[in-house]
Amino acid sequence: MSRFKFSVGPWNVSDGTDVYGPATRQNLSLEEKIRKFAEIGFSAVQFHDDDVVPDIRSKSEAQIIAEAKSVKAMLDRYNLKAEFVAPRLWFDPSFKDGAFTAPKTADWEQALWRSYRSIDIANVLGCDLIVLWLAREGTLCLESKKPVDAINQLVESINRMLRYDDKIRIAIEPKPNEPIDRSYAGTMGHALAVAGMTIDPARVGGLLESAHAIIAGLEPTHEMAFALAAGKLWSVHLNDQNGVRFDQDRIFGAENLRSTFNQIKVLCDNNYGAAGQYIGLDVKAMRSSADAYGFKHLENSLRVVQLMENKVDRLDQTKIDAFVAADNYEGLEMYILELLLGV
């Protein structure tokens, strides 16, 4: 039994479509996914705005509220909460050169409209957290934007969201690249620096995704630790990544077992979840997996978390302290390896 509560997004059950090929599995309805999430043991669901209200840009504000109420009723049927709502500000063609850092005023205003509607949806779903994955807030052509002006525009965008609703919190999910070349907020340090520039830093924090830290060439454990030390780790996306390449969303622990162990250790050591935070999974089934195994990556990731919790509970800190006191780091290294290998 895990000490944590878990959340997952509907995008984590995909049909296998990627940029190189078509679907390899059947598509499932939102309710089919939510029902299965409840069966697996999740406590909450993460949403993009258009997961709740498809084709949101074509809908009136009244229609958006009505459709959000329908999804809230669906969550209630399966005894699930909503963890957060995230405006999908990278998919619409209007945001091809950024949303919050769009160089055209009309596109920036459209991004703000989507963000306000995401806040409205969150209020209906009963959650106070808005997540911003700043996917296109950077450049493909380095000289296309003045970076200081663009970063100030990003901060002003967040300020407007904070003014729109004085109860919501905003978590920035950093990533160094993809789909853009160079991000303005590529690491947790950048995210918290942006938070500190806003009109209400107490309401702006971070969401750390394991794979995004790896893509930046950083250790996810330390990115989490930085946010924990600042009291700003409001959510995590656990997954894994094979090196500094495109975002893979592998199951948690698939590539980097020692880092996997240390990510769970830093969360356990710092009582993550005591303030109501969830462990979120952002993992996708491999494209080659059959329909029958379309949820297995979620079950496997939950199992890995629990296995690593058991390893953390077995860890003897007095042994670690003794190894460090004796400068016996080779002994400490082998102690950890044997723990992970089950020796």
LUMKE-922680 format. One line per 5 residues: number of its first residue (from 0); for each residue x, y, z of C-alpha. Coordinates in pm, 1 decimal. Layout:
// LUMKE-922680
NUM> X/Y/Z | ...
END
This chain:
// LUMKE-922680
0> 0.0/0.0/0.0 | 154.6/328.7/-107.9 | 175.7/633.3/117.5 | 98.3/853.2/-184.7 | -212.2/950.3/-381.0
5> -184.0/915.6/-757.6 | -318.7/1104.5/-1057.5 | -310.1/1053.3/-1432.8 | -424.5/1232.2/-1746.5 | -641.3/1093.6/-2026.9
10> -358.0/1162.4/-2274.6 | -161.3/887.9/-2101.6 | -383.2/631.9/-2272.1 | -315.6/689.8/-2640.2 | -385.9/515.2/-2967.9
15> -17.3/504.8/-3057.0 | -22.5/777.7/-3320.1 | 309.4/957.3/-3349.9 | 472.4/1196.9/-3593.9 | 599.3/902.8/-3799.4
20> 288.4/689.3/-3824.9 | -83.3/635.0/-3762.1 | -271.0/476.2/-3473.7 | -181.9/125.6/-3361.0 | -452.8/85.6/-3095.0
25> -819.7/171.6/-3068.1 | -920.7/510.3/-2934.6 | -1117.2/513.6/-2608.9 | -1374.4/759.8/-2481.6 | -1301.8/984.6/-2184.9
30> -1543.9/790.7/-1966.6 | -1384.3/458.0/-2058.0 | -1048.9/596.2/-1947.5 | -1182.2/747.8/-1627.2 | -1361.9/426.4/-1531.6
35> -1040.5/230.0/-1579.3 | -836.2/486.1/-1384.4 | -1066.3/432.4/-1088.0 | -1034.4/54.5/-1118.9 | -653.9/73.0/-1124.4
40> -648.7/281.3/-806.9 | -591.7/642.3/-908.0 | -737.6/913.5/-687.3 | -745.3/1203.4/-933.3 | -740.5/1292.3/-1300.8
45> -533.9/1564.1/-1469.1 | -694.2/1754.9/-1755.8 | -611.4/1982.9/-2042.8 | -885.0/2235.5/-2107.7 | -990.8/2057.0/-2426.2
50> -993.7/1715.7/-2257.5 | -1290.4/1856.3/-2067.8 | -1434.2/2069.7/-2350.1 | -1335.3/1941.4/-2695.5 | -1301.0/2207.9/-2963.0
55> -1307.7/2464.4/-2684.0 | -1227.0/2759.4/-2906.7 | -1559.8/2723.1/-3087.5 | -1765.2/2717.8/-2765.7 | -1927.0/3001.4/-2573.2
60> -1842.0/3053.8/-2208.1 | -2182.9/2915.0/-2111.8 | -2124.5/2601.9/-2322.4 | -1781.9/2556.1/-2165.8 | -1926.9/2566.3/-1814.4
65> -2204.3/2323.5/-1908.0 | -1962.3/2069.3/-2056.8 | -1732.0/2102.9/-1756.6 | -2024.7/2023.9/-1526.8 | -2085.4/1705.9/-1725.3
70> -1725.3/1594.6/-1670.4 | -1749.4/1682.1/-1300.1 | -2052.0/1452.7/-1276.1 | -1850.1/1180.1/-1448.4 | -1568.6/1216.4/-1193.9
75> -1820.7/1200.5/-910.8 | -1964.5/875.4/-1050.2 | -1624.7/711.7/-1015.0 | -1527.2/887.3/-689.1 | -1233.7/1069.6/-850.2
80> -1104.8/1424.7/-804.4 | -955.6/1663.1/-1057.9 | -592.3/1746.2/-977.5 | -540.6/2031.3/-1223.0 | -641.8/2189.9/-1552.1
85> -380.7/2292.3/-1809.4 | -458.0/2516.5/-2107.5 | -334.0/2339.3/-2421.5 | -152.9/2642.0/-2560.3 | 78.3/2464.7/-2804.9
90> -165.5/2286.6/-3036.6 | -369.1/2570.6/-3185.3 | -210.3/2715.2/-3502.7 | -249.3/3063.5/-3352.3 | 21.8/2969.7/-3104.1
95> 276.5/2843.1/-3356.6 | 526.9/3107.2/-3234.0 | 429.1/3099.9/-2870.6 | 114.4/3171.4/-2673.0 | 214.8/3378.2/-2369.9
100> 511.2/3503.8/-2572.1 | 322.6/3538.5/-2900.8 | 458.7/3834.5/-3100.5 | 110.0/3921.5/-3232.8 | -130.2/4085.3/-2987.4
105> -436.9/3898.1/-3116.4 | -266.7/3562.3/-3059.5 | -156.2/3663.5/-2708.9 | -510.4/3770.0/-2622.7 | -640.6/3435.7/-2751.8
110> -392.8/3258.6/-2522.1 | -521.2/3460.9/-2227.6 | -880.4/3371.8/-2321.3 | -789.6/3000.0/-2316.4 | -617.0/3045.1/-1981.6
115> -918.2/3219.7/-1826.7 | -1146.4/2942.8/-1954.8 | -912.7/2684.5/-1797.8 | -957.1/2861.7/-1465.6 | -1335.3/2854.7/-1513.7
120> -1317.0/2480.8/-1586.1 | -1099.7/2419.8/-1278.3 | -1353.9/2598.5/-1062.1 | -1631.1/2373.5/-1194.2 | -1419.7/2060.0/-1144.4
125> -1334.9/2163.5/-788.5 | -959.0/2209.3/-816.8 | -748.0/2519.4/-764.3 | -433.6/2423.5/-958.2 | -355.1/2540.5/-1311.9
130> -52.2/2383.3/-1479.6 | 140.8/2569.2/-1746.5 | 359.6/2359.7/-1973.9 | 524.2/2646.2/-2161.0 | 567.9/2431.4/-2469.2
135> 623.6/2701.2/-2730.6 | 744.2/2979.9/-2502.9 | 1086.0/3019.5/-2657.1 | 1214.3/3037.7/-3011.6 | 1279.0/2834.9/-3323.2
140> 1447.9/3136.2/-3484.7 | 1663.6/3287.5/-3212.8 | 1637.4/3644.3/-3335.5 | 1259.0/3634.6/-3379.9 | 1191.4/3767.1/-3029.7
145> 1368.3/3997.6/-2790.2 | 1413.0/3757.4/-2499.4 | 1382.5/4008.2/-2215.2 | 1061.6/4148.4/-2362.3 | 927.0/3796.8/-2418.5
150> 1001.5/3687.0/-2062.3 | 833.6/3998.5/-1926.2 | 530.3/3920.0/-2145.4 | 527.1/3567.6/-2001.9 | 526.6/3708.1/-1647.9
155> 247.9/3951.7/-1735.3 | 41.4/3662.5/-1873.4 | 68.8/3480.8/-1540.9 | -11.2/3802.3/-1355.9 | -333.1/3836.4/-1553.5
160> -432.4/3483.7/-1458.4 | -362.2/3559.2/-1092.4 | -575.6/3872.8/-1114.5 | -857.2/3684.5/-1289.1 | -904.7/3453.9/-989.3
165> -754.3/3524.3/-649.0 | -785.7/3161.8/-530.9 | -609.4/2968.2/-804.7 | -249.8/2849.1/-788.5 | -27.6/2809.6/-1094.1
170> 240.0/2542.6/-1137.9 | 494.8/2586.6/-1417.0 | 614.6/2262.5/-1577.8 | 963.2/2330.1/-1718.5 | 1117.2/2167.0/-2024.5
175> 1431.1/2280.0/-2207.7 | 1324.3/2211.7/-2566.1 | 1073.6/2028.7/-2787.6 | 860.3/2140.0/-2955.3 | 1059.4/2463.7/-2964.5
180> 1438.4/2485.4/-2993.5 | 1514.7/2699.0/-2689.1 | 1282.4/2744.1/-2394.3 | 1260.4/3052.8/-2175.1 | 1187.5/2831.8/-1871.5
185> 1378.9/2509.2/-1920.4 | 1446.5/2401.3/-1562.4 | 1289.6/2420.5/-1219.3 | 1521.3/2709.0/-1135.1 | 1382.9/2904.2/-1430.8
190> 1025.9/2818.7/-1329.0 | 1076.3/2943.8/-973.9 | 1253.4/3255.1/-1098.9 | 945.6/3331.7/-1309.5 | 730.1/3268.4/-1001.1
195> 932.1/3522.4/-807.1 | 874.6/3786.3/-1076.5 | 494.2/3765.0/-1054.7 | 260.6/3981.6/-849.5 | 188.8/3693.9/-608.2
200> 484.4/3451.6/-587.4 | 311.0/3255.5/-309.2 | 58.8/3130.1/-566.7 | 309.8/3023.8/-832.7 | 513.3/2704.6/-801.2
205> 635.8/2412.7/-1006.6 | 556.0/2071.4/-1148.0 | 863.2/1860.2/-1213.8 | 859.2/1589.4/-1481.1 | 1138.0/1332.8/-1458.7
210> 1196.2/1309.0/-1834.5 | 1211.1/1685.8/-1880.5 | 1492.9/1710.5/-1626.2 | 1681.3/1429.5/-1800.9 | 1642.0/1603.8/-2137.1
215> 1802.3/1909.9/-1975.9 | 2091.7/1689.9/-1864.1 | 1991.4/1725.7/-1499.4 | 1908.7/1486.6/-1216.0 | 1530.7/1481.4/-1152.8
220> 1588.8/1419.0/-782.2 | 1775.1/1747.3/-743.7 | 1517.6/1938.1/-947.8 | 1251.0/1805.0/-711.1 | 1470.2/1887.2/-412.6
225> 1515.6/2246.6/-529.0 | 1139.0/2296.0/-546.0 | 1082.9/2112.3/-217.1 | 1336.8/2334.1/-41.7 | 1145.1/2636.3/-168.5
230> 808.0/2489.4/-67.9 | 708.8/2497.8/-434.6 | 679.2/2134.8/-550.6 | 306.4/2124.4/-612.7 | 299.5/1821.8/-842.7
235> 528.7/1573.2/-1014.5 | 511.0/1376.0/-1337.6 | 701.8/1054.8/-1287.4 | 830.3/878.4/-1597.8 | 1162.5/790.1/-1756.4
240> 1376.8/882.3/-2049.5 | 1653.2/722.6/-2256.7 | 1903.3/1005.0/-2270.1 | 1893.4/1356.8/-2408.0 | 1654.0/1311.3/-2698.8
245> 1283.7/1351.4/-2779.0 | 1038.1/1319.8/-2489.9 | 969.9/947.8/-2453.8 | 741.2/920.4/-2148.3 | 872.1/573.5/-2066.8
250> 730.9/395.6/-1763.2 | 882.7/510.1/-1435.7 | 1208.1/321.5/-1377.3 | 1244.4/183.1/-1728.8 | 1585.9/341.7/-1786.4
255> 1736.3/488.4/-1468.8 | 1668.9/273.1/-1163.8 | 1903.0/454.8/-926.5 | 1752.2/790.5/-1014.3 | 1407.2/633.2/-980.8
260> 1496.0/522.0/-628.6 | 1628.7/864.6/-534.9 | 1324.9/1045.3/-673.6 | 1099.9/840.9/-446.7 | 1344.9/882.7/-159.3
265> 1342.5/1263.7/-180.5 | 962.1/1262.5/-189.6 | 942.2/1027.9/109.9 | 1212.5/1210.2/308.0 | 1031.8/1542.0/268.3
270> 678.5/1416.6/337.8 | 558.6/1501.4/-11.0 | 181.6/1468.5/-28.4 | 116.6/1596.7/323.0 | -23.5/1918.4/178.2
275> -250.6/1727.3/-58.3 | -12.7/1689.7/-353.5 | -46.9/1393.7/-587.4 | 211.9/1184.2/-761.3 | 116.5/1218.6/-1124.3
280> 219.4/976.5/-1393.8 | 299.2/1099.8/-1743.8 | 372.7/775.9/-1922.0 | 260.9/629.4/-2251.1 | 229.3/271.9/-2366.4
285> 486.9/178.6/-2625.7 | 348.0/214.0/-2977.0 | 409.3/-156.5/-3034.0 | 184.6/-260.5/-2741.6 | -145.1/-431.4/-2822.9
290> -488.9/-304.8/-2716.8 | -503.2/-558.5/-2434.9 | -206.4/-386.8/-2270.8 | -314.8/-26.6/-2325.4 | -325.5/46.0/-1949.4
295> -41.9/-181.9/-1839.5 | 216.1/100.3/-1845.8 | 15.0/278.1/-1576.3 | -11.6/-31.5/-1360.1 | 360.3/-97.9/-1404.7
300> 456.3/257.1/-1306.9 | 243.7/238.5/-991.9 | 412.2/-90.9/-907.2 | 757.6/61.7/-951.1 | 671.0/346.3/-713.7
305> 559.6/96.6/-450.5 | 871.6/-117.7/-497.6 | 1091.3/188.1/-455.4 | 897.9/294.2/-145.0 | 984.9/-45.5/0.2
310> 1352.5/12.3/-83.4 | 1341.4/353.6/85.2 | 1186.4/198.6/396.9 | 1465.5/-62.2/408.4 | 1740.9/197.8/378.5
315> 1950.7/222.0/696.2 | 2056.6/585.4/741.7 | 2297.2/493.0/1020.9 | 2495.0/283.5/770.8 | 2504.9/574.5/527.6
320> 2623.2/807.6/803.1 | 2896.8/560.0/902.1 | 3019.9/523.8/543.7 | 3035.5/902.8/504.3 | 3209.1/951.8/840.0
325> 3478.7/702.6/734.0 | 3510.8/852.9/382.4 | 3413.4/505.4/260.1 | 3218.7/611.3/-46.3 | 3299.3/285.8/-225.7
330> 3124.5/103.5/56.1 | 2826.8/338.5/34.7 | 2807.4/286.7/-340.7 | 2797.4/-90.9/-298.9 | 2541.6/-67.9/-18.3
335> 2302.7/119.2/-244.8 | 2363.2/-114.3/-537.5 | 2300.6/-421.2/-325.8 | 1984.0/-264.7/-187.4 | 1855.8/-198.2/-540.1
340> 1962.3/-541.7/-664.2 | 1788.5/-715.5/-375.9 | 2104.1/-870.2/-232.1
END
